[in-house]
Amino acid sequence: MKKLLLVMTVVGFVACNNSSESSTPAADSTVKAAETTIDSAHAAIDSAKTVIDSAKKVVDSVKK
């Protein structure tokens, strides 16, 4: 009986064979999400630089 239980356990592990594991789709989507976040951060920084530059021009014009 113990041998049968052992064989059934081994067969169960072999049959499953990490079927719930998915390797590349999750990694690809994570990389794409990170790239999108970085791109949006760069866009926000560029927008902030534009606002700061225009504010500097206003201050310079007021000083003159």
N, CA, C, O and CB atoms as a CASP TS submission, in Angstrom:
PFRMAT TS
TARGET T0000
AUTHOR 0000-0000-0000
METHOD Language model
MODEL 1
PARENT N/A
ATOM      1  N   MET     1       0.823  -1.189   0.000  1.00  0.00           N
ATOM      2  CA  MET     1       0.000   0.000   0.000  1.00  0.00           C
ATOM      3  C   MET     1       0.874   1.263   0.000  1.00  0.00           C
ATOM      4  O   MET     1       0.566   2.239  -0.683  1.00  0.00           O
ATOM      5  CB  MET     1      -0.940  -0.008   1.211  1.00  0.00           C
ATOM      6  N   LYS     2       1.954   1.231   0.765  1.00  0.00           N
ATOM      7  CA  LYS     2       2.848   2.382   0.813  1.00  0.00           C
ATOM      8  C   LYS     2       3.491   2.629  -0.550  1.00  0.00           C
ATOM      9  O   LYS     2       3.681   3.778  -0.952  1.00  0.00           O
ATOM     10  CB  LYS     2       3.929   2.174   1.880  1.00  0.00           C
ATOM     11  N   LYS     3       3.821   1.565  -1.251  1.00  0.00           N
ATOM     12  CA  LYS     3       4.428   1.702  -2.576  1.00  0.00           C
ATOM     13  C   LYS     3       3.433   2.318  -3.559  1.00  0.00           C
ATOM     14  O   LYS     3       3.804   3.140  -4.397  1.00  0.00           O
ATOM     15  CB  LYS     3       4.914   0.332  -3.094  1.00  0.00           C
ATOM     16  N   LEU     4       2.193   1.921  -3.452  1.00  0.00           N
ATOM     17  CA  LEU     4       1.164   2.480  -4.326  1.00  0.00           C
ATOM     18  C   LEU     4       0.979   3.974  -4.062  1.00  0.00           C
ATOM     19  O   LEU     4       0.846   4.770  -4.991  1.00  0.00           O
ATOM     20  CB  LEU     4      -0.168   1.738  -4.130  1.00  0.00           C
ATOM     21  N   LEU     5       0.972   4.338  -2.784  1.00  0.00           N
ATOM     22  CA  LEU     5       0.837   5.747  -2.418  1.00  0.00           C
ATOM     23  C   LEU     5       2.033   6.551  -2.942  1.00  0.00           C
ATOM     24  O   LEU     5       1.870   7.665  -3.439  1.00  0.00           O
ATOM     25  CB  LEU     5       0.715   5.899  -0.881  1.00  0.00           C
ATOM     26  N   LEU     6       3.233   5.977  -2.826  1.00  0.00           N
ATOM     27  CA  LEU     6       4.433   6.635  -3.326  1.00  0.00           C
ATOM     28  C   LEU     6       4.370   6.807  -4.848  1.00  0.00           C
ATOM     29  O   LEU     6       4.709   7.872  -5.364  1.00  0.00           O
ATOM     30  CB  LEU     6       5.683   5.834  -2.931  1.00  0.00           C
ATOM     31  N   VAL     7       3.947   5.783  -5.552  1.00  0.00           N
ATOM     32  CA  VAL     7       3.841   5.855  -7.008  1.00  0.00           C
ATOM     33  C   VAL     7       2.801   6.890  -7.417  1.00  0.00           C
ATOM     34  O   VAL     7       3.025   7.648  -8.360  1.00  0.00           O
ATOM     35  CB  VAL     7       3.481   4.478  -7.594  1.00  0.00           C
ATOM     36  N   MET     8       1.670   6.932  -6.721  1.00  0.00           N
ATOM     37  CA  MET     8       0.619   7.908  -7.039  1.00  0.00           C
ATOM     38  C   MET     8       1.116   9.340  -6.805  1.00  0.00           C
ATOM     39  O   MET     8       0.785  10.245  -7.572  1.00  0.00           O
ATOM     40  CB  MET     8      -0.645   7.637  -6.185  1.00  0.00           C
ATOM     41  N   THR     9       1.899   9.543  -5.760  1.00  0.00           N
ATOM     42  CA  THR     9       2.442  10.864  -5.467  1.00  0.00           C
ATOM     43  C   THR     9       3.417  11.302  -6.550  1.00  0.00           C
ATOM     44  O   THR     9       3.361  12.436  -7.025  1.00  0.00           O
ATOM     45  CB  THR     9       3.132  10.869  -4.104  1.00  0.00           C
ATOM     46  N   VAL    10       4.307  10.402  -6.936  1.00  0.00           N
ATOM     47  CA  VAL    10       5.291  10.723  -7.972  1.00  0.00           C
ATOM     48  C   VAL    10       4.591  10.995  -9.293  1.00  0.00           C
ATOM     49  O   VAL    10       4.937  11.946  -9.994  1.00  0.00           O
ATOM     50  CB  VAL    10       6.311   9.578  -8.133  1.00  0.00           C
ATOM     51  N   VAL    11       3.620  10.180  -9.635  1.00  0.00           N
ATOM     52  CA  VAL    11       2.876  10.373 -10.886  1.00  0.00           C
ATOM     53  C   VAL    11       2.126  11.706 -10.858  1.00  0.00           C
ATOM     54  O   VAL    11       2.038  12.387 -11.879  1.00  0.00           O
ATOM     55  CB  VAL    11       1.885   9.203 -11.118  1.00  0.00           C
ATOM     56  N   GLY    12       1.594  12.077  -9.710  1.00  0.00           N
ATOM     57  CA  GLY    12       0.897  13.358  -9.578  1.00  0.00           C
ATOM     58  C   GLY    12       1.818  14.539  -9.832  1.00  0.00           C
ATOM     59  O   GLY    12       1.441  15.488 -10.521  1.00  0.00           O
ATOM     60  N   PHE    13       3.024  14.485  -9.279  1.00  0.00           N
ATOM     61  CA  PHE    13       3.976  15.567  -9.507  1.00  0.00           C
ATOM     62  C   PHE    13       4.440  15.624 -10.955  1.00  0.00           C
ATOM     63  O   PHE    13       4.602  16.707 -11.517  1.00  0.00           O
ATOM     64  CB  PHE    13       5.170  15.410  -8.594  1.00  0.00           C
ATOM     65  N   VAL    14       4.651  14.474 -11.551  1.00  0.00           N
ATOM     66  CA  VAL    14       5.101  14.431 -12.941  1.00  0.00           C
ATOM     67  C   VAL    14       3.995  14.914 -13.873  1.00  0.00           C
ATOM     68  O   VAL    14       4.265  15.603 -14.857  1.00  0.00           O
ATOM     69  CB  VAL    14       5.539  13.005 -13.324  1.00  0.00           C
ATOM     70  N   ALA    15       2.765  14.558 -13.566  1.00  0.00           N
ATOM     71  CA  ALA    15       1.646  14.942 -14.425  1.00  0.00           C
ATOM     72  C   ALA    15       1.412  16.453 -14.401  1.00  0.00           C
ATOM     73  O   ALA    15       1.092  17.050 -15.429  1.00  0.00           O
ATOM     74  CB  ALA    15       0.375  14.210 -13.993  1.00  0.00           C
ATOM     75  N   CYS    16       1.570  17.058 -13.248  1.00  0.00           N
ATOM     76  CA  CYS    16       1.350  18.511 -13.148  1.00  0.00           C
ATOM     77  C   CYS    16       2.455  19.274 -13.863  1.00  0.00           C
ATOM     78  O   CYS    16       2.166  20.168 -14.659  1.00  0.00           O
ATOM     79  CB  CYS    16       1.277  18.951 -11.671  1.00  0.00           C
ATOM     80  N   ASN    17       3.699  18.946 -13.601  1.00  0.00           N
ATOM     81  CA  ASN    17       4.852  19.504 -14.291  1.00  0.00           C
ATOM     82  C   ASN    17       4.813  21.026 -14.391  1.00  0.00           C
ATOM     83  O   ASN    17       5.043  21.583 -15.464  1.00  0.00           O
ATOM     84  CB  ASN    17       4.947  18.916 -15.664  1.00  0.00           C
ATOM     85  N   ASN    18       4.527  21.692 -13.292  1.00  0.00           N
ATOM     86  CA  ASN    18       4.499  23.160 -13.234  1.00  0.00           C
ATOM     87  C   ASN    18       3.549  23.767 -14.257  1.00  0.00           C
ATOM     88  O   ASN    18       3.897  24.743 -14.921  1.00  0.00           O
ATOM     89  CB  ASN    18       5.894  23.715 -13.452  1.00  0.00           C
ATOM     90  N   SER    19       2.375  23.211 -14.391  1.00  0.00           N
ATOM     91  CA  SER    19       1.441  23.688 -15.407  1.00  0.00           C
ATOM     92  C   SER    19       0.935  25.102 -15.137  1.00  0.00           C
ATOM     93  O   SER    19       0.484  25.780 -16.061  1.00  0.00           O
ATOM     94  CB  SER    19       0.271  22.748 -15.500  1.00  0.00           C
ATOM     95  N   SER    20       1.003  25.552 -13.902  1.00  0.00           N
ATOM     96  CA  SER    20       0.549  26.910 -13.596  1.00  0.00           C
ATOM     97  C   SER    20       1.628  27.949 -13.848  1.00  0.00           C
ATOM     98  O   SER    20       1.375  29.148 -13.728  1.00  0.00           O
ATOM     99  CB  SER    20       0.093  26.994 -12.157  1.00  0.00           C
ATOM    100  N   GLU    21       2.813  27.509 -14.193  1.00  0.00           N
ATOM    101  CA  GLU    21       3.924  28.433 -14.400  1.00  0.00           C
ATOM    102  C   GLU    21       3.902  28.976 -15.828  1.00  0.00           C
ATOM    103  O   GLU    21       3.834  28.208 -16.788  1.00  0.00           O
ATOM    104  CB  GLU    21       5.269  27.737 -14.109  1.00  0.00           C
ATOM    105  N   SER    22       3.960  30.288 -15.964  1.00  0.00           N
ATOM    106  CA  SER    22       4.098  30.913 -17.278  1.00  0.00           C
ATOM    107  C   SER    22       5.319  31.813 -17.233  1.00  0.00           C
ATOM    108  O   SER    22       5.443  32.634 -16.325  1.00  0.00           O
ATOM    109  CB  SER    22       2.811  31.720 -17.676  1.00  0.00           C
ATOM    110  N   SER    23       6.215  31.678 -18.186  1.00  0.00           N
ATOM    111  CA  SER    23       7.505  32.350 -18.057  1.00  0.00           C
ATOM    112  C   SER    23       7.566  33.708 -18.739  1.00  0.00           C
ATOM    113  O   SER    23       7.869  34.694 -18.067  1.00  0.00           O
ATOM    114  CB  SER    23       8.576  31.479 -18.612  1.00  0.00           C
ATOM    115  N   THR    24       7.302  33.814 -20.004  1.00  0.00           N
ATOM    116  CA  THR    24       7.583  35.059 -20.704  1.00  0.00           C
ATOM    117  C   THR    24       6.459  36.091 -20.708  1.00  0.00           C
ATOM    118  O   THR    24       6.778  37.277 -20.617  1.00  0.00           O
ATOM    119  CB  THR    24       7.933  34.749 -22.084  1.00  0.00           C
ATOM    120  N   PRO    25       5.184  35.755 -20.806  1.00  0.00           N
ATOM    121  CA  PRO    25       4.191  36.821 -20.906  1.00  0.00           C
ATOM    122  C   PRO    25       4.193  37.783 -19.723  1.00  0.00           C
ATOM    123  O   PRO    25       4.044  38.989 -19.917  1.00  0.00           O
ATOM    124  CB  PRO    25       2.835  36.223 -21.044  1.00  0.00           C
ATOM    125  N   ALA    26       4.355  37.284 -18.525  1.00  0.00           N
ATOM    126  CA  ALA    26       4.361  38.166 -17.362  1.00  0.00           C
ATOM    127  C   ALA    26       5.589  39.064 -17.374  1.00  0.00           C
ATOM    128  O   ALA    26       5.494  40.246 -17.043  1.00  0.00           O
ATOM    129  CB  ALA    26       4.314  37.349 -16.065  1.00  0.00           C
ATOM    130  N   ALA    27       6.725  38.524 -17.746  1.00  0.00           N
ATOM    131  CA  ALA    27       7.947  39.324 -17.782  1.00  0.00           C
ATOM    132  C   ALA    27       7.862  40.395 -18.863  1.00  0.00           C
ATOM    133  O   ALA    27       8.282  41.531 -18.645  1.00  0.00           O
ATOM    134  CB  ALA    27       9.169  38.427 -18.020  1.00  0.00           C
ATOM    135  N   ASP    28       7.323  40.041 -20.021  1.00  0.00           N
ATOM    136  CA  ASP    28       7.189  41.022 -21.093  1.00  0.00           C
ATOM    137  C   ASP    28       6.251  42.152 -20.699  1.00  0.00           C
ATOM    138  O   ASP    28       6.538  43.319 -20.966  1.00  0.00           O
ATOM    139  CB  ASP    28       6.688  40.351 -22.362  1.00  0.00           C
ATOM    140  N   SER    29       5.142  41.818 -20.070  1.00  0.00           N
ATOM    141  CA  SER    29       4.199  42.860 -19.692  1.00  0.00           C
ATOM    142  C   SER    29       4.769  43.748 -18.601  1.00  0.00           C
ATOM    143  O   SER    29       4.467  44.940 -18.559  1.00  0.00           O
ATOM    144  CB  SER    29       2.890  42.246 -19.233  1.00  0.00           C
ATOM    145  N   THR    30       5.581  43.193 -17.725  1.00  0.00           N
ATOM    146  CA  THR    30       6.213  43.993 -16.681  1.00  0.00           C
ATOM    147  C   THR    30       7.215  44.958 -17.283  1.00  0.00           C
ATOM    148  O   THR    30       7.280  46.117 -16.872  1.00  0.00           O
ATOM    149  CB  THR    30       6.896  43.095 -15.651  1.00  0.00           C
ATOM    150  N   VAL    31       7.988  44.505 -18.238  1.00  0.00           N
ATOM    151  CA  VAL    31       8.974  45.374 -18.894  1.00  0.00           C
ATOM    152  C   VAL    31       8.264  46.478 -19.665  1.00  0.00           C
ATOM    153  O   VAL    31       8.691  47.632 -19.624  1.00  0.00           O
ATOM    154  CB  VAL    31       9.886  44.556 -19.844  1.00  0.00           C
ATOM    155  N   LYS    32       7.191  46.141 -20.365  1.00  0.00           N
ATOM    156  CA  LYS    32       6.454  47.157 -21.119  1.00  0.00           C
ATOM    157  C   LYS    32       5.827  48.182 -20.187  1.00  0.00           C
ATOM    158  O   LYS    32       5.809  49.371 -20.503  1.00  0.00           O
ATOM    159  CB  LYS    32       5.373  46.504 -21.981  1.00  0.00           C
ATOM    160  N   ALA    33       5.315  47.741 -19.047  1.00  0.00           N
ATOM    161  CA  ALA    33       4.735  48.671 -18.084  1.00  0.00           C
ATOM    162  C   ALA    33       5.802  49.599 -17.520  1.00  0.00           C
ATOM    163  O   ALA    33       5.549  50.788 -17.324  1.00  0.00           O
ATOM    164  CB  ALA    33       4.043  47.908 -16.950  1.00  0.00           C
ATOM    165  N   ALA    34       6.984  49.069 -17.258  1.00  0.00           N
ATOM    166  CA  ALA    34       8.077  49.901 -16.746  1.00  0.00           C
ATOM    167  C   ALA    34       8.515  50.918 -17.795  1.00  0.00           C
ATOM    168  O   ALA    34       8.773  52.076 -17.468  1.00  0.00           O
ATOM    169  CB  ALA    34       9.274  49.024 -16.323  1.00  0.00           C
ATOM    170  N   GLU    35       8.599  50.492 -19.049  1.00  0.00           N
ATOM    171  CA  GLU    35       8.985  51.418 -20.115  1.00  0.00           C
ATOM    172  C   GLU    35       7.941  52.517 -20.284  1.00  0.00           C
ATOM    173  O   GLU    35       8.291  53.676 -20.506  1.00  0.00           O
ATOM    174  CB  GLU    35       9.177  50.663 -21.439  1.00  0.00           C
ATOM    175  N   THR    36       6.682  52.166 -20.182  1.00  0.00           N
ATOM    176  CA  THR    36       5.615  53.158 -20.291  1.00  0.00           C
ATOM    177  C   THR    36       5.696  54.155 -19.149  1.00  0.00           C
ATOM    178  O   THR    36       5.522  55.356 -19.356  1.00  0.00           O
ATOM    179  CB  THR    36       4.241  52.478 -20.305  1.00  0.00           C
ATOM    180  N   THR    37       5.959  53.665 -17.947  1.00  0.00           N
ATOM    181  CA  THR    37       6.088  54.547 -16.787  1.00  0.00           C
ATOM    182  C   THR    37       7.266  55.488 -16.950  1.00  0.00           C
ATOM    183  O   THR    37       7.165  56.672 -16.630  1.00  0.00           O
ATOM    184  CB  THR    37       6.243  53.733 -15.506  1.00  0.00           C
ATOM    185  N   ILE    38       8.372  54.977 -17.438  1.00  0.00           N
ATOM    186  CA  ILE    38       9.561  55.814 -17.649  1.00  0.00           C
ATOM    187  C   ILE    38       9.292  56.861 -18.721  1.00  0.00           C
ATOM    188  O   ILE    38       9.678  58.020 -18.568  1.00  0.00           O
ATOM    189  CB  ILE    38      10.776  54.948 -18.047  1.00  0.00           C
ATOM    190  N   ASP    39       8.635  56.464 -19.800  1.00  0.00           N
ATOM    191  CA  ASP    39       8.318  57.415 -20.865  1.00  0.00           C
ATOM    192  C   ASP    39       7.396  58.518 -20.360  1.00  0.00           C
ATOM    193  O   ASP    39       7.588  59.685 -20.700  1.00  0.00           O
ATOM    194  CB  ASP    39       7.674  56.693 -22.049  1.00  0.00           C
ATOM    195  N   SER    40       6.402  58.165 -19.558  1.00  0.00           N
ATOM    196  CA  SER    40       5.497  59.183 -19.039  1.00  0.00           C
ATOM    197  C   SER    40       6.211  60.094 -18.044  1.00  0.00           C
ATOM    198  O   SER    40       5.901  61.282 -17.959  1.00  0.00           O
ATOM    199  CB  SER    40       4.283  58.529 -18.378  1.00  0.00           C
ATOM    200  N   ALA    41       7.165  59.543 -17.292  1.00  0.00           N
ATOM    201  CA  ALA    41       7.943  60.373 -16.372  1.00  0.00           C
ATOM    202  C   ALA    41       8.812  61.366 -17.148  1.00  0.00           C
ATOM    203  O   ALA    41       8.938  62.525 -16.754  1.00  0.00           O
ATOM    204  CB  ALA    41       8.823  59.490 -15.460  1.00  0.00           C
ATOM    205  N   HIS    42       9.408  60.910 -18.248  1.00  0.00           N
ATOM    206  CA  HIS    42      10.208  61.814 -19.085  1.00  0.00           C
ATOM    207  C   HIS    42       9.325  62.913 -19.676  1.00  0.00           C
ATOM    208  O   HIS    42       9.744  64.068 -19.753  1.00  0.00           O
ATOM    209  CB  HIS    42      10.915  61.027 -20.219  1.00  0.00           C
ATOM    210  N   ALA    43       8.133  62.569 -20.084  1.00  0.00           N
ATOM    211  CA  ALA    43       7.215  63.567 -20.635  1.00  0.00           C
ATOM    212  C   ALA    43       6.827  64.583 -19.569  1.00  0.00           C
ATOM    213  O   ALA    43       6.740  65.777 -19.854  1.00  0.00           O
ATOM    214  CB  ALA    43       5.958  62.891 -21.206  1.00  0.00           C
ATOM    215  N   ALA    44       6.595  64.119 -18.346  1.00  0.00           N
ATOM    216  CA  ALA    44       6.246  65.038 -17.255  1.00  0.00           C
ATOM    217  C   ALA    44       7.412  65.961 -16.928  1.00  0.00           C
ATOM    218  O   ALA    44       7.212  67.144 -16.655  1.00  0.00           O
ATOM    219  CB  ALA    44       5.829  64.254 -16.000  1.00  0.00           C
ATOM    220  N   ILE    45       8.622  65.427 -16.953  1.00  0.00           N
ATOM    221  CA  ILE    45       9.805  66.249 -16.685  1.00  0.00           C
ATOM    222  C   ILE    45       9.980  67.306 -17.770  1.00  0.00           C
ATOM    223  O   ILE    45      10.265  68.465 -17.470  1.00  0.00           O
ATOM    224  CB  ILE    45      11.067  65.370 -16.591  1.00  0.00           C
ATOM    225  N   ASP    46       9.810  66.910 -19.025  1.00  0.00           N
ATOM    226  CA  ASP    46       9.919  67.870 -20.116  1.00  0.00           C
ATOM    227  C   ASP    46       8.862  68.962 -19.997  1.00  0.00           C
ATOM    228  O   ASP    46       9.147  70.133 -20.247  1.00  0.00           O
ATOM    229  CB  ASP    46       9.792  67.160 -21.461  1.00  0.00           C
ATOM    230  N   SER    47       7.660  68.589 -19.621  1.00  0.00           N
ATOM    231  CA  SER    47       6.593  69.559 -19.439  1.00  0.00           C
ATOM    232  C   SER    47       6.923  70.519 -18.301  1.00  0.00           C
ATOM    233  O   SER    47       6.683  71.721 -18.410  1.00  0.00           O
ATOM    234  CB  SER    47       5.266  68.848 -19.167  1.00  0.00           C
ATOM    235  N   ALA    48       7.469  69.994 -17.219  1.00  0.00           N
ATOM    236  CA  ALA    48       7.848  70.845 -16.089  1.00  0.00           C
ATOM    237  C   ALA    48       8.970  71.802 -16.486  1.00  0.00           C
ATOM    238  O   ALA    48       8.976  72.960 -16.069  1.00  0.00           O
ATOM    239  CB  ALA    48       8.282  69.986 -14.887  1.00  0.00           C
ATOM    240  N   LYS    49       9.914  71.324 -17.286  1.00  0.00           N
ATOM    241  CA  LYS    49      10.999  72.191 -17.743  1.00  0.00           C
ATOM    242  C   LYS    49      10.453  73.336 -18.587  1.00  0.00           C
ATOM    243  O   LYS    49      10.930  74.466 -18.483  1.00  0.00           O
ATOM    244  CB  LYS    49      12.032  71.384 -18.547  1.00  0.00           C
ATOM    245  N   THR    50       9.466  73.055 -19.412  1.00  0.00           N
ATOM    246  CA  THR    50       8.863  74.088 -20.238  1.00  0.00           C
ATOM    247  C   THR    50       8.176  75.136 -19.375  1.00  0.00           C
ATOM    248  O   THR    50       8.292  76.333 -19.635  1.00  0.00           O
ATOM    249  CB  THR    50       7.868  73.475 -21.220  1.00  0.00           C
ATOM    250  N   VAL    51       7.466  74.690 -18.356  1.00  0.00           N
ATOM    251  CA  VAL    51       6.789  75.624 -17.448  1.00  0.00           C
ATOM    252  C   VAL    51       7.801  76.469 -16.694  1.00  0.00           C
ATOM    253  O   VAL    51       7.603  77.672 -16.525  1.00  0.00           O
ATOM    254  CB  VAL    51       5.893  74.865 -16.456  1.00  0.00           C
ATOM    255  N   ILE    52       8.874  75.858 -16.243  1.00  0.00           N
ATOM    256  CA  ILE    52       9.910  76.600 -15.514  1.00  0.00           C
ATOM    257  C   ILE    52      10.584  77.622 -16.425  1.00  0.00           C
ATOM    258  O   ILE    52      10.832  78.755 -16.011  1.00  0.00           O
ATOM    259  CB  ILE    52      10.962  75.632 -14.933  1.00  0.00           C
ATOM    260  N   ASP    53      10.878  77.231 -17.657  1.00  0.00           N
ATOM    261  CA  ASP    53      11.497  78.158 -18.598  1.00  0.00           C
ATOM    262  C   ASP    53      10.588  79.346 -18.876  1.00  0.00           C
ATOM    263  O   ASP    53      11.055  80.484 -18.943  1.00  0.00           O
ATOM    264  CB  ASP    53      11.839  77.442 -19.902  1.00  0.00           C
ATOM    265  N   SER    54       9.298  79.092 -19.038  1.00  0.00           N
ATOM    266  CA  SER    54       8.382  80.208 -19.289  1.00  0.00           C
ATOM    267  C   SER    54       8.246  81.098 -18.056  1.00  0.00           C
ATOM    268  O   SER    54       8.094  82.313 -18.180  1.00  0.00           O
ATOM    269  CB  SER    54       7.004  79.682 -19.712  1.00  0.00           C
ATOM    270  N   ALA    55       8.301  80.502 -16.878  1.00  0.00           N
ATOM    271  CA  ALA    55       8.246  81.308 -15.651  1.00  0.00           C
ATOM    272  C   ALA    55       9.495  82.159 -15.517  1.00  0.00           C
ATOM    273  O   ALA    55       9.420  83.304 -15.072  1.00  0.00           O
ATOM    274  CB  ALA    55       8.085  80.407 -14.413  1.00  0.00           C
ATOM    275  N   LYS    56      10.646  81.612 -15.898  1.00  0.00           N
ATOM    276  CA  LYS    56      11.882  82.390 -15.859  1.00  0.00           C
ATOM    277  C   LYS    56      11.805  83.581 -16.800  1.00  0.00           C
ATOM    278  O   LYS    56      12.279  84.668 -16.469  1.00  0.00           O
ATOM    279  CB  LYS    56      13.080  81.513 -16.221  1.00  0.00           C
ATOM    280  N   LYS    57      11.205  83.381 -17.978  1.00  0.00           N
ATOM    281  CA  LYS    57      11.079  84.475 -18.933  1.00  0.00           C
ATOM    282  C   LYS    57      10.192  85.580 -18.372  1.00  0.00           C
ATOM    283  O   LYS    57      10.462  86.765 -18.568  1.00  0.00           O
ATOM    284  CB  LYS    57      10.515  83.964 -20.263  1.00  0.00           C
ATOM    285  N   VAL    58       9.137  85.184 -17.676  1.00  0.00           N
ATOM    286  CA  VAL    58       8.238  86.172 -17.077  1.00  0.00           C
ATOM    287  C   VAL    58       8.960  86.940 -16.000  1.00  0.00           C
ATOM    288  O   VAL    58       8.832  88.162 -15.922  1.00  0.00           O
ATOM    289  CB  VAL    58       6.986  85.502 -16.501  1.00  0.00           C
ATOM    290  N   VAL    59       9.721  86.251 -15.163  1.00  0.00           N
ATOM    291  CA  VAL    59      10.471  86.924 -14.088  1.00  0.00           C
ATOM    292  C   VAL    59      11.513  87.849 -14.691  1.00  0.00           C
ATOM    293  O   VAL    59      11.684  88.975 -14.223  1.00  0.00           O
ATOM    294  CB  VAL    59      11.151  85.889 -13.148  1.00  0.00           C
ATOM    295  N   ASP    60      12.206  87.396 -15.716  1.00  0.00           N
ATOM    296  CA  ASP    60      13.214  88.253 -16.358  1.00  0.00           C
ATOM    297  C   ASP    60      12.584  89.491 -16.968  1.00  0.00           C
ATOM    298  O   ASP    60      13.161  90.577 -16.898  1.00  0.00           O
ATOM    299  CB  ASP    60      13.969  87.477 -17.436  1.00  0.00           C
ATOM    300  N   SER    61      11.405  89.345 -17.568  1.00  0.00           N
ATOM    301  CA  SER    61      10.749  90.504 -18.166  1.00  0.00           C
ATOM    302  C   SER    61      10.264  91.479 -17.100  1.00  0.00           C
ATOM    303  O   SER    61      10.242  92.686 -17.339  1.00  0.00           O
ATOM    304  CB  SER    61       9.579  90.060 -19.037  1.00  0.00           C
ATOM    305  N   VAL    62       9.880  90.986 -15.940  1.00  0.00           N
ATOM    306  CA  VAL    62       9.440  91.854 -14.844  1.00  0.00           C
ATOM    307  C   VAL    62      10.620  92.591 -14.252  1.00  0.00           C
ATOM    308  O   VAL    62      10.485  93.746 -13.850  1.00  0.00           O
ATOM    309  CB  VAL    62       8.722  91.044 -13.755  1.00  0.00           C
ATOM    310  N   LYS    63      11.775  91.948 -14.189  1.00  0.00           N
ATOM    311  CA  LYS    63      12.966  92.572 -13.628  1.00  0.00           C
ATOM    312  C   LYS    63      13.446  93.725 -14.493  1.00  0.00           C
ATOM    313  O   LYS    63      14.008  94.689 -13.975  1.00  0.00           O
ATOM    314  CB  LYS    63      14.073  91.545 -13.466  1.00  0.00           C
ATOM    315  N   LYS    64      13.237  93.645 -15.798  1.00  0.00           N
ATOM    316  CA  LYS    64      13.736  94.689 -16.697  1.00  0.00           C
ATOM    317  C   LYS    64      12.784  95.818 -16.636  1.00  0.00           C
ATOM    318  O   LYS    64      12.982  96.830 -17.310  1.00  0.00           O
ATOM    319  CB  LYS    64      13.906  94.191 -18.148  1.00  0.00           C
TER
END
